[in-house]
Amino acid sequence: MTLVAARARQQRALASGWVSEQLTRRQSIVVGGGFALLGALSAVFAALVSRHVWRPDELMLPWGVGLAVVGSVAVVLTARTLGKGHGLGAAGGWLVGLLLVLSGPGGDIVVAGDLLGYAFLLGATAAVAITAGWPQQRL
C-alpha cells in the first residue's frame, strides 16, 4: 500500500466516524498507565530471560539478552504508536520495573554482575531510552 493510499484510507475512516482522531484526556491517562504497567512487566520478564544462553560445543550464544532487548523495545515502540508521551511512559515503567527487580530479594542473582548481566543492563536500558526519545515521524 502506498503512502497516498494509506493517507486516503485514514481520511475516509476519520470522515465516517469509525475512528476518532485523538484520544480523550481520560482515555489517554488510562492507556498511558496501561503502557507503563506493561513496560514494568516487560522489564521483569526481560530480566528473567536475559540469562538464557545456547552452548553448542565451546561456543556461547546469549539469545536471552537479544530477546530481552527486542521485547523491551517492542513494548516501547508499540506505545509510541499512540504518541511520544505514551512511549516515554512505557520506558519509565520499564525503568521502574528494572529497579524493582534489582532492589528486590535475589536481584543480584537475576541480573548478575558478569558480562551477560552488564550487557542486558546497558544494552536494554540504552535501547529503551533511545526508542522512547527518538523523534516521531509524521505521515
DOPA-674690 format. One record per atom (N, C-alpha, C): atom name; x, y, z; residue number from 1; residue in three letters. Coordinates in steps of 0.05 Angstrom, whole numbers, plus 32768, in hexadecimal, padded with zeros to 4 digits. Layout:
// residues N
ATOM | atome | px | py | pz | num | residu
ATOM | CA | X | Y | Z | NUM | ALA
...
// end
This chain:
// residues 139
ATOM | atome | px | py | pz | num | residu
ATOM | N | 8011 | 7FE9 | 8000 | 1 | MET
ATOM | CA | 8000 | 8000 | 8000 | 1 | MET
ATOM | C | 8012 | 8019 | 8000 | 1 | MET
ATOM | N | 800C | 802B | 7FEE | 2 | THR
ATOM | CA | 801C | 8043 | 7FEC | 2 | THR
ATOM | C | 8015 | 8056 | 8002 | 2 | THR
ATOM | N | 8026 | 806A | 8006 | 3 | LEU
ATOM | CA | 8021 | 807E | 801B | 3 | LEU
ATOM | C | 8008 | 808E | 8015 | 3 | LEU
ATOM | N | 8003 | 8094 | 7FFC | 4 | VAL
ATOM | CA | 7FEC | 80A4 | 7FF4 | 4 | VAL
ATOM | C | 7FD2 | 8094 | 7FF9 | 4 | VAL
ATOM | N | 7FD3 | 807A | 7FF3 | 5 | ALA
ATOM | CA | 7FBB | 8069 | 7FF7 | 5 | ALA
ATOM | C | 7FB6 | 8066 | 8015 | 5 | ALA
ATOM | N | 7FCB | 8063 | 8025 | 6 | ALA
ATOM | CA | 7FC8 | 8061 | 8042 | 6 | ALA
ATOM | C | 7FBC | 807A | 804E | 6 | ALA
ATOM | N | 7FC5 | 8091 | 8045 | 7 | ARG
ATOM | CA | 7FBB | 80AA | 804F | 7 | ARG
ATOM | C | 7F9E | 80AE | 8047 | 7 | ARG
ATOM | N | 7F96 | 80A6 | 802E | 8 | ALA
ATOM | CA | 7F7B | 80A9 | 8025 | 8 | ALA
ATOM | C | 7F69 | 8096 | 8036 | 8 | ALA
ATOM | N | 7F72 | 807E | 803B | 9 | ARG
ATOM | CA | 7F63 | 806B | 804C | 9 | ARG
ATOM | C | 7F5F | 8077 | 8068 | 9 | ARG
ATOM | N | 7F73 | 8083 | 8073 | 10 | GLN
ATOM | CA | 7F71 | 808F | 808E | 10 | GLN
ATOM | C | 7F5C | 80A6 | 808D | 10 | GLN
ATOM | N | 7F5D | 80B6 | 8079 | 11 | GLN
ATOM | CA | 7F4A | 80CD | 8077 | 11 | GLN
ATOM | C | 7F2D | 80C2 | 8074 | 11 | GLN
ATOM | N | 7F29 | 80AD | 8065 | 12 | ARG
ATOM | CA | 7F0E | 80A1 | 8063 | 12 | ARG
ATOM | C | 7F04 | 8096 | 807D | 12 | ARG
ATOM | N | 7F16 | 808A | 808D | 13 | ALA
ATOM | CA | 7F0F | 807F | 80A7 | 13 | ALA
ATOM | C | 7F08 | 8095 | 80BA | 13 | ALA
ATOM | N | 7F17 | 80AC | 80B9 | 14 | LEU
ATOM | CA | 7F11 | 80C2 | 80CA | 14 | LEU
ATOM | C | 7EF6 | 80CF | 80C3 | 14 | LEU
ATOM | N | 7EF1 | 80D2 | 80A9 | 15 | ALA
ATOM | CA | 7ED9 | 80DE | 809F | 15 | ALA
ATOM | C | 7EC0 | 80CE | 80A6 | 15 | ALA
ATOM | N | 7EC3 | 80B3 | 80A5 | 16 | SER
ATOM | CA | 7EAC | 80A2 | 80AA | 16 | SER
ATOM | C | 7EA5 | 80A1 | 80C8 | 16 | SER
ATOM | N | 7EB7 | 80A9 | 80DA | 17 | GLY
ATOM | CA | 7EB2 | 80A8 | 80F6 | 17 | GLY
ATOM | C | 7EBA | 808E | 8104 | 17 | GLY
ATOM | N | 7EC5 | 807C | 80F5 | 18 | TRP
ATOM | CA | 7ECE | 8062 | 8100 | 18 | TRP
ATOM | C | 7EE6 | 8066 | 8112 | 18 | TRP
ATOM | N | 7EF7 | 8079 | 810B | 19 | VAL
ATOM | CA | 7F10 | 807E | 811A | 19 | VAL
ATOM | C | 7F10 | 809B | 8123 | 19 | VAL
ATOM | N | 7F15 | 80A0 | 813D | 20 | SER
ATOM | CA | 7F18 | 80BC | 8145 | 20 | SER
ATOM | C | 7F35 | 80C4 | 8142 | 20 | SER
ATOM | N | 7F3A | 80DD | 813D | 21 | GLU
ATOM | CA | 7F56 | 80E5 | 8137 | 21 | GLU
ATOM | C | 7F68 | 80E4 | 814F | 21 | GLU
ATOM | N | 7F5D | 80EB | 8167 | 22 | GLN
ATOM | CA | 7F6E | 80EB | 817F | 22 | GLN
ATOM | C | 7F5E | 80DF | 8196 | 22 | GLN
ATOM | N | 7F6D | 80D4 | 81A9 | 23 | LEU
ATOM | CA | 7F61 | 80C9 | 81C1 | 23 | LEU
ATOM | C | 7F58 | 80E0 | 81D3 | 23 | LEU
ATOM | N | 7F43 | 80DB | 81E2 | 24 | THR
ATOM | CA | 7F3B | 80EF | 81F6 | 24 | THR
ATOM | C | 7F50 | 80EF | 820D | 24 | THR
ATOM | N | 7F4E | 8102 | 821E | 25 | ARG
ATOM | CA | 7F62 | 8104 | 8234 | 25 | ARG
ATOM | C | 7F61 | 80EC | 8246 | 25 | ARG
ATOM | N | 7F49 | 80E3 | 824D | 26 | ARG
ATOM | CA | 7F46 | 80CC | 825F | 26 | ARG
ATOM | C | 7F50 | 80B3 | 8251 | 26 | ARG
ATOM | N | 7F4A | 80AF | 8238 | 27 | GLN
ATOM | CA | 7F54 | 8098 | 8229 | 27 | GLN
ATOM | C | 7F72 | 8098 | 8227 | 27 | GLN
ATOM | N | 7F7E | 80B0 | 8223 | 28 | SER
ATOM | CA | 7F9B | 80B2 | 8221 | 28 | SER
ATOM | C | 7FA9 | 80AB | 823B | 28 | SER
ATOM | N | 7F9D | 80B3 | 8252 | 29 | ILE
ATOM | CA | 7FA8 | 80AD | 826C | 29 | ILE
ATOM | C | 7FA7 | 808F | 8271 | 29 | ILE
ATOM | N | 7F90 | 8083 | 826B | 30 | VAL
ATOM | CA | 7F8D | 8066 | 826F | 30 | VAL
ATOM | C | 7FA0 | 8056 | 825D | 30 | VAL
ATOM | N | 7FA2 | 805E | 8244 | 31 | VAL
ATOM | CA | 7FB4 | 8050 | 8231 | 31 | VAL
ATOM | C | 7FD1 | 8054 | 823A | 31 | VAL
ATOM | N | 7FD8 | 806C | 8242 | 32 | GLY
ATOM | CA | 7FF4 | 8071 | 824B | 32 | GLY
ATOM | C | 7FFB | 8061 | 8264 | 32 | GLY
ATOM | N | 7FE8 | 805F | 8277 | 33 | GLY
ATOM | CA | 7FED | 804E | 828E | 33 | GLY
ATOM | C | 7FEF | 8031 | 8287 | 33 | GLY
ATOM | N | 7FDF | 8028 | 8275 | 34 | GLY
ATOM | CA | 7FE1 | 800C | 826C | 34 | GLY
ATOM | C | 7FFC | 8006 | 825F | 34 | GLY
ATOM | N | 8005 | 8019 | 824E | 35 | PHE
ATOM | CA | 801F | 8015 | 8241 | 35 | PHE
ATOM | C | 8036 | 8016 | 8256 | 35 | PHE
ATOM | N | 8033 | 8027 | 826B | 36 | ALA
ATOM | CA | 8048 | 8028 | 8280 | 36 | ALA
ATOM | C | 8049 | 800D | 828F | 36 | ALA
ATOM | N | 8031 | 8002 | 8294 | 37 | LEU
ATOM | CA | 8030 | 7FE8 | 82A2 | 37 | LEU
ATOM | C | 803B | 7FD2 | 8290 | 37 | LEU
ATOM | N | 8035 | 7FD3 | 8276 | 38 | LEU
ATOM | CA | 803F | 7FC0 | 8263 | 38 | LEU
ATOM | C | 805E | 7FC2 | 8261 | 38 | LEU
ATOM | N | 8068 | 7FDB | 8262 | 39 | GLY
ATOM | CA | 8085 | 7FDF | 8261 | 39 | GLY
ATOM | C | 8092 | 7FD3 | 827A | 39 | GLY
ATOM | N | 8086 | 7FD6 | 8291 | 40 | ALA
ATOM | CA | 8091 | 7FCB | 82A9 | 40 | ALA
ATOM | C | 8091 | 7FAD | 82A8 | 40 | ALA
ATOM | N | 807C | 7FA1 | 829F | 41 | LEU
ATOM | CA | 807A | 7F84 | 829C | 41 | LEU
ATOM | C | 808E | 7F79 | 8288 | 41 | LEU
ATOM | N | 8092 | 7F88 | 8272 | 42 | SER
ATOM | CA | 80A5 | 7F7E | 825E | 42 | SER
ATOM | C | 80C2 | 7F80 | 8269 | 42 | SER
ATOM | N | 80C8 | 7F93 | 827B | 43 | ALA
ATOM | CA | 80E2 | 7F95 | 8287 | 43 | ALA
ATOM | C | 80E7 | 7F7D | 8299 | 43 | ALA
ATOM | N | 80D3 | 7F75 | 82A8 | 44 | VAL
ATOM | CA | 80D6 | 7F5D | 82B9 | 44 | VAL
ATOM | C | 80DB | 7F44 | 82A9 | 44 | VAL
ATOM | N | 80CB | 7F40 | 8294 | 45 | PHE
ATOM | CA | 80CE | 7F28 | 8283 | 45 | PHE
ATOM | C | 80E9 | 7F2A | 8274 | 45 | PHE
ATOM | N | 80F1 | 7F42 | 826B | 46 | ALA
ATOM | CA | 810A | 7F44 | 825D | 46 | ALA
ATOM | C | 8121 | 7F3D | 826F | 46 | ALA
ATOM | N | 8120 | 7F46 | 8288 | 47 | ALA
ATOM | CA | 8136 | 7F3F | 829B | 47 | ALA
ATOM | C | 8137 | 7F21 | 829F | 47 | ALA
ATOM | N | 8121 | 7F14 | 82A0 | 48 | LEU
ATOM | CA | 8121 | 7EF7 | 82A4 | 48 | LEU
ATOM | C | 812B | 7EE8 | 828C | 48 | LEU
ATOM | N | 8124 | 7EF0 | 8274 | 49 | VAL
ATOM | CA | 812D | 7EE2 | 825C | 49 | VAL
ATOM | C | 8149 | 7EE9 | 8253 | 49 | VAL
ATOM | N | 8154 | 7EFE | 825E | 50 | SER
ATOM | CA | 816E | 7F08 | 8254 | 50 | SER
ATOM | C | 8185 | 7EF5 | 825A | 50 | SER
ATOM | N | 8182 | 7EE2 | 826D | 51 | ARG
ATOM | CA | 8197 | 7ED0 | 8274 | 51 | ARG
ATOM | C | 8199 | 7EB7 | 8262 | 51 | ARG
ATOM | N | 8186 | 7EB4 | 8250 | 52 | HIS
ATOM | CA | 8186 | 7E9C | 8240 | 52 | HIS
ATOM | C | 819B | 7E9D | 822A | 52 | HIS
ATOM | N | 81A9 | 7E87 | 8227 | 53 | VAL
ATOM | CA | 81BE | 7E85 | 8213 | 53 | VAL
ATOM | C | 81BB | 7E69 | 8205 | 53 | VAL
ATOM | N | 81C6 | 7E68 | 81ED | 54 | TRP
ATOM | CA | 81C7 | 7E4F | 81DF | 54 | TRP
ATOM | C | 81E5 | 7E48 | 81DC | 54 | TRP
ATOM | N | 81EC | 7E30 | 81E4 | 55 | ARG
ATOM | CA | 8209 | 7E29 | 81E4 | 55 | ARG
ATOM | C | 820E | 7E11 | 81D2 | 55 | ARG
ATOM | N | 8210 | 7E16 | 81B8 | 56 | PRO
ATOM | CA | 8219 | 7E00 | 81A7 | 56 | PRO
ATOM | C | 8237 | 7DFD | 81A8 | 56 | PRO
ATOM | N | 8240 | 7DE7 | 81B2 | 57 | ASP
ATOM | CA | 825D | 7DE1 | 81B6 | 57 | ASP
ATOM | C | 8269 | 7DF6 | 81C9 | 57 | ASP
ATOM | N | 827E | 7E03 | 81C0 | 58 | GLU
ATOM | CA | 828B | 7E17 | 81D2 | 58 | GLU
ATOM | C | 8282 | 7E33 | 81CD | 58 | GLU
ATOM | N | 826F | 7E37 | 81BC | 59 | LEU
ATOM | CA | 8265 | 7E52 | 81B5 | 59 | LEU
ATOM | C | 824D | 7E59 | 81C8 | 59 | LEU
ATOM | N | 824A | 7E72 | 81CE | 60 | MET
ATOM | CA | 8234 | 7E7A | 81DF | 60 | MET
ATOM | C | 8224 | 7E90 | 81D0 | 60 | MET
ATOM | N | 820B | 7E8B | 81C9 | 61 | LEU
ATOM | CA | 81FA | 7E9F | 81BB | 61 | LEU
ATOM | C | 81E5 | 7EA9 | 81CE | 61 | LEU
ATOM | N | 81E6 | 7EC2 | 81D7 | 62 | PRO
ATOM | CA | 81D3 | 7ECD | 81EA | 62 | PRO
ATOM | C | 81B9 | 7ED6 | 81DD | 62 | PRO
ATOM | N | 81A8 | 7EC4 | 81D6 | 63 | TRP
ATOM | CA | 818F | 7ECB | 81C9 | 63 | TRP
ATOM | C | 817B | 7ED8 | 81DC | 63 | TRP
ATOM | N | 817E | 7ED4 | 81F6 | 64 | GLY
ATOM | CA | 816D | 7EE1 | 820A | 64 | GLY
ATOM | C | 8170 | 7EFF | 820B | 64 | GLY
ATOM | N | 8188 | 7F09 | 8208 | 65 | VAL
ATOM | CA | 818D | 7F26 | 8208 | 65 | VAL
ATOM | C | 8180 | 7F32 | 81F0 | 65 | VAL
ATOM | N | 8184 | 7F26 | 81D9 | 66 | GLY
ATOM | CA | 8177 | 7F30 | 81C1 | 66 | GLY
ATOM | C | 8159 | 7F31 | 81C2 | 66 | GLY
ATOM | N | 814D | 7F1B | 81CC | 67 | LEU
ATOM | CA | 8130 | 7F1A | 81CF | 67 | LEU
ATOM | C | 8126 | 7F2F | 81E3 | 67 | LEU
ATOM | N | 8135 | 7F33 | 81F9 | 68 | ALA
ATOM | CA | 812E | 7F47 | 820D | 68 | ALA
ATOM | C | 812E | 7F63 | 8201 | 68 | ALA
ATOM | N | 8143 | 7F6A | 81F2 | 69 | VAL
ATOM | CA | 8145 | 7F84 | 81E6 | 69 | VAL
ATOM | C | 812F | 7F89 | 81D1 | 69 | VAL
ATOM | N | 812B | 7F75 | 81C0 | 70 | VAL
ATOM | CA | 8117 | 7F78 | 81AB | 70 | VAL
ATOM | C | 80FB | 7F7A | 81B7 | 70 | VAL
ATOM | N | 80F5 | 7F6A | 81CB | 71 | GLY
ATOM | CA | 80DB | 7F6B | 81D8 | 71 | GLY
ATOM | C | 80D6 | 7F85 | 81E6 | 71 | GLY
ATOM | N | 80EA | 7F8F | 81F4 | 72 | SER
ATOM | CA | 80E7 | 7FA9 | 8202 | 72 | SER
ATOM | C | 80E3 | 7FC0 | 81EE | 72 | SER
ATOM | N | 80F2 | 7FC0 | 81D8 | 73 | VAL
ATOM | CA | 80EF | 7FD5 | 81C4 | 73 | VAL
ATOM | C | 80D4 | 7FD3 | 81B7 | 73 | VAL
ATOM | N | 80CA | 7FBA | 81B3 | 74 | ALA
ATOM | CA | 80B0 | 7FB7 | 81A6 | 74 | ALA
ATOM | C | 809A | 7FC3 | 81B6 | 74 | ALA
ATOM | N | 809B | 7FC0 | 81D1 | 75 | VAL
ATOM | CA | 8087 | 7FCC | 81E2 | 75 | VAL
ATOM | C | 8087 | 7FEB | 81E0 | 75 | VAL
ATOM | N | 809F | 7FF6 | 81E1 | 76 | VAL
ATOM | CA | 80A1 | 8014 | 81DF | 76 | VAL
ATOM | C | 8099 | 801D | 81C3 | 76 | VAL
ATOM | N | 80A0 | 800F | 81AF | 77 | LEU
ATOM | CA | 8099 | 8017 | 8193 | 77 | LEU
ATOM | C | 807B | 8015 | 818F | 77 | LEU
ATOM | N | 806F | 8001 | 819A | 78 | THR
ATOM | CA | 8052 | 7FFE | 8198 | 78 | THR
ATOM | C | 8044 | 8015 | 81A6 | 78 | THR
ATOM | N | 804E | 801D | 81BD | 79 | ALA
ATOM | CA | 8042 | 8034 | 81CC | 79 | ALA
ATOM | C | 8046 | 804E | 81BC | 79 | ALA
ATOM | N | 805B | 8050 | 81AE | 80 | ARG
ATOM | CA | 8060 | 8068 | 819E | 80 | ARG
ATOM | C | 804D | 806C | 8187 | 80 | ARG
ATOM | N | 8040 | 8056 | 817F | 81 | THR
ATOM | CA | 802D | 8059 | 8169 | 81 | THR
ATOM | C | 8016 | 806C | 8170 | 81 | THR
ATOM | N | 8010 | 806F | 818A | 82 | LEU
ATOM | CA | 7FFB | 8082 | 8192 | 82 | LEU
ATOM | C | 8006 | 809D | 8199 | 82 | LEU
ATOM | N | 8020 | 80A0 | 819B | 83 | GLY
ATOM | CA | 802C | 80BA | 81A1 | 83 | GLY
ATOM | C | 8046 | 80B7 | 81B1 | 83 | GLY
ATOM | N | 8056 | 80CB | 81B0 | 84 | LYS
ATOM | CA | 8070 | 80CA | 81BD | 84 | LYS
ATOM | C | 806D | 80C9 | 81DB | 84 | LYS
ATOM | N | 8058 | 80D5 | 81E6 | 85 | GLY
ATOM | CA | 8054 | 80D4 | 8203 | 85 | GLY
ATOM | C | 804E | 80B8 | 820D | 85 | GLY
ATOM | N | 8040 | 80A8 | 81FD | 86 | HIS
ATOM | CA | 803B | 808D | 8205 | 86 | HIS
ATOM | C | 8054 | 807C | 8204 | 86 | HIS
ATOM | N | 8065 | 8082 | 81F0 | 87 | GLY
ATOM | CA | 807F | 8074 | 81EE | 87 | GLY
ATOM | C | 8091 | 807B | 8206 | 87 | GLY
ATOM | N | 8091 | 8094 | 820E | 88 | LEU
ATOM | CA | 80A0 | 809C | 8226 | 88 | LEU
ATOM | C | 8095 | 808F | 823F | 88 | LEU
ATOM | N | 807B | 808C | 8241 | 89 | GLY
ATOM | CA | 806E | 807F | 8258 | 89 | GLY
ATOM | C | 8076 | 8062 | 8259 | 89 | GLY
ATOM | N | 8076 | 8054 | 8242 | 90 | ALA
ATOM | CA | 807E | 8038 | 8241 | 90 | ALA
ATOM | C | 809B | 8035 | 8249 | 90 | ALA
ATOM | N | 80AC | 8047 | 823F | 91 | ALA
ATOM | CA | 80C8 | 8046 | 8246 | 91 | ALA
ATOM | C | 80CC | 804B | 8264 | 91 | ALA
ATOM | N | 80BD | 805E | 826F | 92 | GLY
ATOM | CA | 80BF | 8063 | 828C | 92 | GLY
ATOM | C | 80B6 | 804C | 829C | 92 | GLY
ATOM | N | 80A0 | 803F | 8294 | 93 | GLY
ATOM | CA | 8097 | 8027 | 82A1 | 93 | GLY
ATOM | C | 80AC | 8011 | 829F | 93 | GLY
ATOM | N | 80B9 | 800F | 8288 | 94 | TRP
ATOM | CA | 80CE | 7FFA | 8284 | 94 | TRP
ATOM | C | 80E5 | 7FFF | 8298 | 94 | TRP
ATOM | N | 80ED | 8018 | 829B | 95 | LEU
ATOM | CA | 8103 | 801E | 82AE | 95 | LEU
ATOM | C | 80FA | 8018 | 82CB | 95 | LEU
ATOM | N | 80E2 | 801F | 82D2 | 96 | VAL
ATOM | CA | 80D8 | 8019 | 82ED | 96 | VAL
ATOM | C | 80D7 | 7FFB | 82F2 | 96 | VAL
ATOM | N | 80CE | 7FEC | 82DE | 97 | GLY
ATOM | CA | 80CD | 7FCF | 82E1 | 97 | GLY
ATOM | C | 80E9 | 7FC3 | 82E4 | 97 | GLY
ATOM | N | 80FD | 7FCE | 82D5 | 98 | LEU
ATOM | CA | 8118 | 7FC4 | 82D7 | 98 | LEU
ATOM | C | 8124 | 7FCB | 82F2 | 98 | LEU
ATOM | N | 811E | 7FE3 | 82FC | 99 | LEU
ATOM | CA | 8128 | 7FEA | 8317 | 99 | LEU
ATOM | C | 811B | 7FD8 | 832D | 99 | LEU
ATOM | N | 8102 | 7FD1 | 8329 | 100 | LEU
ATOM | CA | 80F5 | 7FBF | 833D | 100 | LEU
ATOM | C | 8102 | 7FA4 | 833C | 100 | LEU
ATOM | N | 8109 | 7F9A | 8325 | 101 | VAL
ATOM | CA | 8116 | 7F80 | 8323 | 101 | VAL
ATOM | C | 8132 | 7F82 | 8330 | 101 | VAL
ATOM | N | 8141 | 7F97 | 832B | 102 | LEU
ATOM | CA | 815C | 7F99 | 8336 | 102 | LEU
ATOM | C | 815C | 7F9D | 8354 | 102 | LEU
ATOM | N | 8148 | 7FAC | 835E | 103 | SER
ATOM | CA | 8148 | 7FB2 | 837B | 103 | SER
ATOM | C | 813A | 7F9C | 838B | 103 | SER
ATOM | N | 812B | 7F8B | 837E | 104 | GLY
ATOM | CA | 811C | 7F76 | 838C | 104 | GLY
ATOM | C | 812E | 7F60 | 8396 | 104 | GLY
ATOM | N | 8123 | 7F4D | 83A5 | 105 | PRO
ATOM | CA | 8133 | 7F36 | 83AE | 105 | PRO
ATOM | C | 813C | 7F25 | 8396 | 105 | PRO
ATOM | N | 8155 | 7F20 | 8395 | 106 | GLY
ATOM | CA | 8160 | 7F0F | 837F | 106 | GLY
ATOM | C | 8165 | 7F1F | 8366 | 106 | GLY
ATOM | N | 8165 | 7F39 | 8367 | 107 | GLY
ATOM | CA | 8169 | 7F4A | 834F | 107 | GLY
ATOM | C | 8185 | 7F46 | 8344 | 107 | GLY
ATOM | N | 8199 | 7F41 | 8356 | 108 | ASP
ATOM | CA | 81B4 | 7F3D | 834C | 108 | ASP
ATOM | C | 81B7 | 7F22 | 8340 | 108 | ASP
ATOM | N | 81A4 | 7F10 | 8344 | 109 | ILE
ATOM | CA | 81A5 | 7EF6 | 8337 | 109 | ILE
ATOM | C | 8198 | 7EF7 | 831C | 109 | ILE
ATOM | N | 8182 | 7F06 | 831A | 110 | VAL
ATOM | CA | 8174 | 7F08 | 8300 | 110 | VAL
ATOM | C | 8185 | 7F17 | 82EC | 110 | VAL
ATOM | N | 8190 | 7F2D | 82F4 | 111 | VAL
ATOM | CA | 81A2 | 7F3C | 82E2 | 111 | VAL
ATOM | C | 81BD | 7F3C | 82F0 | 111 | VAL
ATOM | N | 81CD | 7F29 | 82E9 | 112 | ALA
ATOM | CA | 81E7 | 7F25 | 82F6 | 112 | ALA
ATOM | C | 81FB | 7F3A | 82EC | 112 | ALA
ATOM | N | 8211 | 7F3D | 82FB | 113 | GLY
ATOM | CA | 8226 | 7F50 | 82F3 | 113 | GLY
ATOM | C | 823B | 7F44 | 82E1 | 113 | GLY
ATOM | N | 8232 | 7F38 | 82CB | 114 | ASP
ATOM | CA | 8244 | 7F2C | 82B8 | 114 | ASP
ATOM | C | 823E | 7F39 | 829C | 114 | ASP
ATOM | N | 824A | 7F2D | 8288 | 115 | LEU
ATOM | CA | 8247 | 7F38 | 826D | 115 | LEU
ATOM | C | 822A | 7F38 | 8263 | 115 | LEU
ATOM | N | 821C | 7F23 | 8268 | 116 | LEU
ATOM | CA | 8200 | 7F22 | 8260 | 116 | LEU
ATOM | C | 81EF | 7F36 | 826F | 116 | LEU
ATOM | N | 81F4 | 7F39 | 8289 | 117 | GLY
ATOM | CA | 81E4 | 7F4C | 8299 | 117 | GLY
ATOM | C | 81E9 | 7F69 | 8290 | 117 | GLY
ATOM | N | 8202 | 7F70 | 828C | 118 | TYR
ATOM | CA | 8208 | 7F8B | 8283 | 118 | TYR
ATOM | C | 81FF | 7F90 | 8266 | 118 | TYR
ATOM | N | 8201 | 7F7C | 8256 | 119 | ALA
ATOM | CA | 81F7 | 7F7F | 823A | 119 | ALA
ATOM | C | 81D9 | 7F84 | 823B | 119 | ALA
ATOM | N | 81CA | 7F76 | 824C | 120 | PHE
ATOM | CA | 81AD | 7F7B | 824E | 120 | PHE
ATOM | C | 81A8 | 7F96 | 8259 | 120 | PHE
ATOM | N | 81B5 | 7F9D | 826F | 121 | LEU
ATOM | CA | 81AF | 7FB7 | 827C | 121 | LEU
ATOM | C | 81B5 | 7FCE | 8269 | 121 | LEU
ATOM | N | 81CD | 7FCE | 825D | 122 | LEU
ATOM | CA | 81D4 | 7FE5 | 824C | 122 | LEU
ATOM | C | 81C6 | 7FE4 | 8231 | 122 | LEU
ATOM | N | 81C5 | 7FCC | 8225 | 123 | GLY
ATOM | CA | 81B8 | 7FCA | 820B | 123 | GLY
ATOM | C | 819A | 7FD0 | 820B | 123 | GLY
ATOM | N | 818C | 7FC3 | 821D | 124 | ALA
ATOM | CA | 816F | 7FC7 | 821E | 124 | ALA
ATOM | C | 8167 | 7FE3 | 8227 | 124 | ALA
ATOM | N | 8175 | 7FED | 823B | 125 | THR
ATOM | CA | 816F | 8008 | 8244 | 125 | THR
ATOM | C | 8174 | 801D | 822F | 125 | THR
ATOM | N | 818A | 801A | 8221 | 126 | ALA
ATOM | CA | 8190 | 802D | 820B | 126 | ALA
ATOM | C | 817C | 802A | 81F5 | 126 | ALA
ATOM | N | 8175 | 8012 | 81EE | 127 | ALA
ATOM | CA | 8162 | 800E | 81D8 | 127 | ALA
ATOM | C | 8147 | 8019 | 81DE | 127 | ALA
ATOM | N | 813E | 8015 | 81F7 | 128 | VAL
ATOM | CA | 8124 | 801F | 81FF | 128 | VAL
ATOM | C | 8124 | 803D | 8200 | 128 | VAL
ATOM | N | 8139 | 8049 | 820B | 129 | ALA
ATOM | CA | 813A | 8066 | 820C | 129 | ALA
ATOM | C | 813C | 8073 | 81F0 | 129 | ALA
ATOM | N | 814B | 8067 | 81DF | 130 | ILE
ATOM | CA | 814D | 8072 | 81C3 | 130 | ILE
ATOM | C | 8133 | 806F | 81B5 | 130 | ILE
ATOM | N | 8125 | 8059 | 81B8 | 131 | THR
ATOM | CA | 810C | 8054 | 81AB | 131 | THR
ATOM | C | 80F7 | 8068 | 81B5 | 131 | THR
ATOM | N | 80F7 | 806D | 81CF | 132 | ALA
ATOM | CA | 80E3 | 8080 | 81DA | 132 | ALA
ATOM | C | 80E8 | 809C | 81D2 | 132 | ALA
ATOM | N | 8101 | 80A4 | 81CF | 133 | GLY
ATOM | CA | 8108 | 80C0 | 81C9 | 133 | GLY
ATOM | C | 810C | 80C6 | 81AB | 133 | GLY
ATOM | N | 810A | 80B2 | 819A | 134 | TRP
ATOM | CA | 810F | 80B6 | 817E | 134 | TRP
ATOM | C | 80FA | 80C8 | 8172 | 134 | TRP
ATOM | N | 8101 | 80DB | 8161 | 135 | PRO
ATOM | CA | 80ED | 80ED | 8155 | 135 | PRO
ATOM | C | 80D8 | 80DD | 8145 | 135 | PRO
ATOM | N | 80BF | 80E4 | 8149 | 136 | GLN
ATOM | CA | 80A9 | 80D6 | 813C | 136 | GLN
ATOM | C | 80A5 | 80E2 | 8120 | 136 | GLN
ATOM | N | 80A2 | 80D0 | 810C | 137 | GLN
ATOM | CA | 809D | 80D8 | 80F1 | 137 | GLN
ATOM | C | 8080 | 80DB | 80EC | 137 | GLN
ATOM | N | 8078 | 80EF | 80DE | 138 | ARG
ATOM | CA | 805C | 80F4 | 80D6 | 138 | ARG
ATOM | C | 8057 | 80EA | 80BA | 138 | ARG
ATOM | N | 8040 | 80DE | 80B5 | 139 | LEU
ATOM | CA | 8039 | 80D6 | 809A | 139 | LEU
ATOM | C | 802D | 80EC | 808B | 139 | LEU
// end
